[in-house]
Amino acid sequence: MVGNIDVRASKLGQPDLGSATLNDMREHAELVANLDTMTPLIADADTGYGGQNMIARTVAQYHRSQFKQTPTSLFWKALPPKTKREIHAVFLHLLRCYMVEHGATPSWTPEKAKELGFKIIIFPFAAVAPAYKAIRKGLQQIKDTGTTGIAADFTPKKLFTAVGFKEATEIDVAAWRNLYDGVQSNATDIRRNSMPLAISNESHK
């Protein structure tokens, strides 16, 4: 899930008060979606970022980006009945629960949400809150002790492995192998093509 709260806080350093634009959200959603193309992604589209023409542009850009857009309830309520019927005819409407921890929404478990009829439960703070706390703790550690306090087993290799080092290396090796094979093949062809000329030159001496 790519939500407004997460993008505005982590990317823009802004509160969730309408500061993110269509481009901010779409670009961030595309980045996240391409980290793992096999994992479904839901991306918030806020209220469509403007009037009817802008809403149409938002839907079109999200569609081209190949991830599912999910407008907020205010956007949905503002749509005329005919538009709602058209959307229902195209998209599968899933009843979902946006679980903002310690906010106005009750703190339900997935089991409780399912019991109440919800099909999806979204936890927007699940990643951003632990990251915020950990970063502040790490920086305070440097300020207090002069060291990061990071565990000894957290090496650069461990970090790179988590973000696809093995897969990237395999692609790199395969590319260089193909290049090397191509160079070797070209060198062999050049030697073969030059042999008759060398023999011909020898015969005229």
TASUL-V744766 format. One record per residue. N is the residue number from 1. RES is the residue in one small letter. OMEGA is omega in radians with two decimals (* if undefined). D_LAST is the distance of its C-alpha to the last C-alpha in Angstrom with 2 decimals. Layout:
n/res/omega/d_last
N/RES/OMEGA/D_LAST
N/RES/OMEGA/D_LAST
This chain:
n/res/omega/d_last
1/m/3.01/78.84
2/v/-3.06/77.95
3/g/-3.14/81.29
4/n/-3.11/82.53
5/i/-3.09/84.16
6/d/-3.07/80.98
7/v/-3.12/78.69
8/r/-3.13/81.16
9/a/-3.01/81.88
10/s/-3.08/78.41
11/k/-3.05/76.21
12/l/-3.07/78.58
13/g/-3.08/81.15
14/q/3.05/83.90
15/p/-3.11/86.98
16/d/-3.09/87.17
17/l/3.03/88.75
18/g/-3.09/86.42
19/s/-3.12/83.78
20/a/3.12/80.78
21/t/3.07/79.18
22/l/-3.11/77.44
23/n/3.10/74.03
24/d/-3.07/75.08
25/m/-3.10/76.12
26/r/-3.13/73.34
27/e/-3.13/70.54
28/h/3.12/72.12
29/a/3.10/72.68
30/e/3.12/69.06
31/l/-3.12/67.92
32/v/-3.11/70.24
33/a/-3.10/69.41
34/n/3.05/65.68
35/l/3.10/66.27
36/d/-3.06/67.00
37/t/-3.14/66.60
38/m/-3.12/68.36
39/t/3.13/71.63
40/p/-3.13/74.04
41/l/3.01/75.03
42/i/-3.11/78.17
43/a/3.14/78.06
44/d/3.10/81.20
45/a/3.11/81.38
46/d/3.12/84.59
47/t/-3.14/86.60
48/g/3.04/83.61
49/y/3.07/83.25
50/g/3.14/85.27
51/g/-3.04/86.82
52/q/3.14/86.06
53/n/3.13/82.80
54/m/3.08/81.60
55/i/3.10/82.60
56/a/3.11/80.57
57/r/3.11/77.56
58/t/3.14/78.07
59/v/-3.13/78.18
60/a/-3.12/75.08
61/q/3.09/73.04
62/y/3.13/74.23
63/h/3.13/73.38
64/r/3.13/69.82
65/s/3.02/69.49
66/q/2.93/70.26
67/f/-3.01/73.21
68/k/3.11/76.88
69/q/3.13/79.09
70/t/3.13/82.68
71/p/-3.14/85.00
72/t/-3.10/88.13
73/s/3.14/91.60
74/l/3.09/92.58
75/f/-3.11/89.72
76/w/-3.12/90.67
77/k/-3.09/94.35
78/a/-3.10/93.51
79/l/3.07/91.76
80/p/-3.10/93.77
81/p/-3.11/94.78
82/k/3.13/92.47
83/t/3.11/89.41
84/k/3.13/90.47
85/r/3.13/90.73
86/e/3.12/87.27
87/i/3.11/85.80
88/h/-3.12/87.65
89/a/-3.08/86.19
90/v/-3.03/82.61
91/f/3.02/82.72
92/l/-3.10/84.25
93/h/3.14/86.99
94/l/3.06/87.38
95/l/-3.05/90.45
96/r/-3.13/89.19
97/c/-3.14/90.81
98/y/-2.96/89.43
99/m/3.06/90.60
100/v/-3.05/90.76
101/e/3.07/92.02
102/h/3.06/95.26
103/g/-3.13/95.56
104/a/-3.12/97.90
105/t/3.05/96.44
106/p/-3.12/98.10
107/s/-3.14/95.85
108/w/2.99/95.27
109/t/3.06/93.14
110/p/3.14/90.79
111/e/3.13/93.38
112/k/3.13/96.15
113/a/3.12/94.09
114/k/3.13/93.28
115/e/-3.13/96.97
116/l/3.06/97.78
117/g/3.13/95.32
118/f/3.14/92.28
119/k/-3.12/88.85
120/i/3.00/86.81
121/i/-3.07/87.82
122/i/3.11/85.75
123/f/-3.04/86.03
124/p/-3.13/84.67
125/f/-3.01/85.36
126/a/-3.14/83.77
127/a/-3.02/80.57
128/v/-3.12/81.52
129/a/3.08/84.68
130/p/3.13/83.15
131/a/3.12/80.14
132/y/-3.12/82.52
133/k/-3.11/84.59
134/a/3.14/81.61
135/i/3.11/79.95
136/r/3.13/83.22
137/k/-3.13/83.81
138/g/3.14/80.34
139/l/3.08/80.66
140/q/3.10/84.19
141/q/3.11/82.86
142/i/-3.13/80.46
143/k/-3.06/83.32
144/d/-2.99/85.69
145/t/-3.10/83.47
146/g/3.09/80.19
147/t/-3.12/78.25
148/t/-3.09/77.44
149/g/3.13/78.93
150/i/-3.13/76.20
151/a/-3.07/76.02
152/a/-3.11/73.39
153/d/3.09/71.82
154/f/-3.08/71.09
155/t/3.03/67.56
156/p/-3.14/64.93
157/k/3.14/63.20
158/k/3.12/66.44
159/l/-3.12/66.77
160/f/3.11/63.16
161/t/-3.13/63.57
162/a/-3.10/66.68
163/v/2.96/64.83
164/g/-3.12/61.84
165/f/-3.10/59.43
166/k/-3.11/58.34
167/e/3.14/57.64
168/a/3.12/55.80
169/t/3.13/53.60
170/e/3.10/52.73
171/i/-3.13/51.64
172/d/-3.13/49.56
173/v/3.14/47.85
174/a/3.14/47.15
175/a/3.13/45.66
176/w/3.11/43.33
177/r/3.11/42.35
178/n/3.11/41.46
179/l/3.14/39.48
180/y/3.12/37.59
181/d/3.12/36.88
182/g/3.10/35.65
183/v/3.12/33.28
184/q/3.14/31.95
185/s/3.12/31.50
186/n/3.13/29.67
187/a/3.11/27.32
188/t/3.13/26.58
189/d/3.14/25.96
190/i/3.13/23.56
191/r/-3.13/21.51
192/r/-3.11/21.58
193/n/-3.11/20.62
194/s/-3.09/17.59
195/m/3.13/16.10
196/p/3.12/14.81
197/l/3.14/13.07
198/a/3.13/11.34
199/i/3.14/10.41
200/s/3.13/9.28
201/n/3.14/6.94
202/e/-3.06/5.52
203/s/-3.11/5.61
204/h/-3.14/3.80
205/k/*/0.00
